């Protein structure tokens, strides 16, 4: 599941725009937890989710969604809504990243620290564990490398004493051992998309935050303000506005 720090804001935005987004089940889940946090019961949540789906698509076949609605409502009644402003990263943690050889290793370590601290914020008893598949971790770190090298990179971090693996054979969880809970934050992470690029931006590499959607990407020119997707959408909007003006004139 993708990470959203403030699920209340996410749910309220989805409800306002009547949008299921790119991951409809995750959207339903967050809206279900939003209603559960406000005191709604399981049956009421199911009804509200159905109402939301009809607003998103009046012609939707609601029967096909019944199983998903029930599961999300049940889960919501047992799991709280995540409401976190940001994840604080300390200088000591950044120093650990900087001590590593190679930008890919530094991005990977930074991502693991962010993920561990996020899990700690959600569950104070988590104690630095990251419960994510390796491929997801490397994608978030913006590290593209073969699976074999992924394993070697993680093993290098283990040998350095920065992480350890679960003792259970079928458990892929990673325990981050370099979390600094006492230091002052020098960086606040509020978006878990492209964590690797966010680290490079902090290191004053040519990366920037899209003025529309907030994602951090590599800069292709000094005047760039938007990511490719947002830039294309803004150009389409301008074209529609120009067409309307010309048609009216």
C-alpha positions in Angstrom: 0.0 0.0 0.0 1.2 3.5 -0.8 2.0 5.8 2.1 -0.1 8.8 2.8 0.8 10.7 6.0 -2.4 12.5 6.5 -5.2 10.2 5.5 -7.9 12.6 6.7 -6.9 15.2 4.2 -6.6 12.5 1.5 -10.1 11.2 2.3 -11.7 14.7 2.4 -10.1 15.6 -1.0 -11.4 12.3 -2.5 -14.9 12.9 -1.2 -14.9 16.5 -2.4 -13.7 15.7 -5.9 -15.6 12.3 -6.1 -12.4 10.7 -7.3 -11.2 7.1 -6.7 -7.7 7.9 -7.9 -5.3 5.5 -9.5 -5.7 3.0 -6.6 -9.4 2.7 -5.9 -9.2 0.1 -3.1 -6.7 2.2 -1.2 -9.0 5.2 -1.7 -11.9 3.3 -0.3 -9.9 2.1 2.6 -8.8 5.5 3.6 -12.4 6.9 3.3 -13.6 4.0 5.4 -11.1 4.7 8.1 -12.0 8.4 7.9 -15.7 7.6 8.6 -14.7 5.1 11.3 -12.5 7.8 13.0 -15.6 10.0 13.1 -17.6 7.3 14.9 -19.5 5.6 12.2 -20.3 1.9 12.6 -19.5 -0.8 10.0 -22.9 -0.9 8.4 -23.0 2.9 8.1 -19.6 2.9 6.6 -20.7 0.4 3.9 -23.6 2.6 3.0 -21.4 5.7 2.8 -18.9 3.9 0.6 -21.6 2.9 -1.7 -22.9 6.4 -1.9 -19.3 7.6 -2.7 -18.9 5.1 -5.5 -22.2 6.2 -7.1 -21.0 9.8 -7.0 -17.8 8.8 -8.7 -19.6 6.8 -11.3 -23.5 6.8 -11.4 -23.5 3.8 -13.8 -21.3 1.7 -11.6 -22.2 -2.0 -10.9 -22.2 -1.8 -7.1 -22.7 -5.5 -6.7 -19.1 -6.1 -8.0 -17.9 -3.8 -5.2 -19.8 -5.4 -2.3 -16.9 -7.6 -1.2 -14.3 -4.8 -1.3 -16.7 -2.5 0.5 -17.3 -5.0 3.3 -13.6 -5.8 3.7 -12.6 -2.1 3.9 -15.3 -1.3 6.4 -14.3 -4.2 8.6 -10.6 -3.3 8.5 -11.5 0.4 9.2 -13.3 -0.5 12.4 -10.1 -2.2 13.7 -7.4 0.2 12.4 -7.1 3.9 13.0 -6.7 6.7 10.6 -3.2 7.9 10.0 -2.8 11.6 10.7 0.9 12.6 10.6 2.2 16.0 9.6 5.7 14.9 8.7 8.5 12.5 9.5 11.5 14.2 11.2 15.0 13.3 10.0 18.0 14.3 12.2 21.5 15.3 11.3 22.8 12.1 12.9 20.7 10.0 10.6 21.8 12.1 7.5 25.4 11.6 8.6 24.8 7.8 8.5 23.6 8.1 5.0 26.5 10.4 4.0 29.0 7.9 5.4 28.1 5.3 2.9 29.9 4.8 -0.4 27.9 5.6 -3.5 24.7 7.6 -4.1 22.5 4.5 -4.5 23.5 3.2 -1.0 22.9 6.6 0.5 19.4 6.9 -1.1 18.6 3.4 0.1 19.6 4.1 3.7 17.7 7.3 3.7 14.6 5.6 2.4 14.9 2.8 5.0 15.2 5.4 7.8 12.1 7.3 6.5 10.1 4.1 6.3 11.1 2.9 9.8 10.3 6.2 11.4 6.9 6.3 9.6 6.1 2.8 11.0 7.2 4.0 14.4 4.9 7.0 14.2 2.0 4.8 13.2 2.8 2.2 15.9 5.0 3.2 18.8 5.8 -0.4 19.5 7.2 -1.0 16.0 10.8 -0.4 17.1 12.3 0.4 13.7 10.9 -2.4 11.6 10.1 -1.9 7.9 7.5 -4.2 6.5 7.8 -3.7 2.8 8.9 -5.8 -0.2 12.5 -5.1 -1.4 11.2 -4.1 -4.8 9.0 -1.4 -3.3 11.8 -0.1 -1.1 14.2 0.3 -4.0 11.5 1.9 -6.1 10.8 4.5 -3.4 14.6 5.0 -3.1 14.7 5.6 -6.9 17.4 2.9 -7.2 17.1 0.9 -10.4 19.4 -2.2 -10.1 19.1 -6.0 -10.6 17.5 -8.1 -7.8 20.8 -9.8 -7.1 22.5 -6.4 -6.5 19.6 -5.3 -4.3 20.3 -8.3 -2.0 24.0 -7.4 -2.0 23.3 -3.8 -1.1 21.0 -4.8 1.8 23.6 -7.3 3.0 26.3 -4.6 3.0 24.1 -2.5 5.2 23.6 -5.5 7.5 27.3 -6.1 7.7 27.8 -2.4 8.6 25.4 -2.9 11.5 22.9 -0.4 10.2 20.1 -3.0 9.6 19.2 -6.6 10.5 16.8 -9.1 9.0 14.1 -11.1 10.7 15.1 -14.5 12.0 12.0 -16.0 10.5 12.8 -17.6 7.1 9.7 -16.4 5.4 9.8 -12.9 6.8 11.3 -10.2 4.7 11.0 -7.4 7.3 14.0 -5.2 7.8 15.0 -3.7 11.2 16.7 -0.3 10.9 19.2 0.0 13.7 20.4 3.6 13.2 17.2 5.5 14.2 17.9 8.7 16.2 14.9 9.5 18.4 16.6 12.2 20.5 18.1 14.6 17.9 16.6 17.7 16.5 15.1 17.4 13.0 17.0 19.1 10.2 14.7 17.7 7.5 10.9 17.0 7.5 9.6 14.4 5.1 5.9 14.9 4.3 5.7 13.1 1.0 6.8 9.5 0.5 7.0 9.6 -3.3 10.5 9.6 -4.7 12.3 9.5 -1.4 15.6 8.9 -3.2 15.2 12.1 -5.2 14.2 14.0 -2.0 17.5 13.0 -0.5 19.4 14.2 -3.6 17.5 17.5 -3.5 18.5 17.9 0.2 22.1 17.3 -1.0 21.6 20.2 -3.5 21.4 18.1 -6.6 19.3 19.4 -9.5 15.9 18.1 -8.2 12.8 20.2 -7.5 9.3 19.9 -6.2 6.5 20.2 -8.7 4.5 23.3 -8.1 1.2 21.5 -8.7 1.3 17.9 -7.3 4.4 18.3 -5.0 6.4 15.3 -6.3 10.2 15.7 -6.4 11.8 15.0 -9.8 15.0 15.9 -11.6 15.1 19.3 -13.1 15.6 19.5 -16.9 15.9 23.3 -17.1 16.2 26.2 -14.7 12.7 27.5 -15.4 10.9 24.2 -14.9 8.0 24.4 -12.4 6.0 21.3 -13.1 6.5 17.6 -13.5 5.7 16.2 -17.0 2.2 15.0 -16.1 1.1 18.3 -14.4 2.8 20.3 -17.2 0.8 18.4 -19.8 -2.4 18.9 -17.9 -1.8 22.6 -17.5 -1.1 23.0 -21.2 -4.4 21.1 -22.0 -6.3 23.5 -19.7 -4.7 26.5 -21.4 -5.6 25.1 -24.8 -9.2 24.6 -23.7 -9.4 28.1 -22.3 -8.0 29.6 -25.5 -10.4 27.6 -27.6 -13.3 28.9 -25.5 -12.1 32.5 -25.8 -11.7 32.2 -29.6 -15.1 30.5 -29.9 -16.8 33.3 -27.9 -15.1 35.9 -29.9 
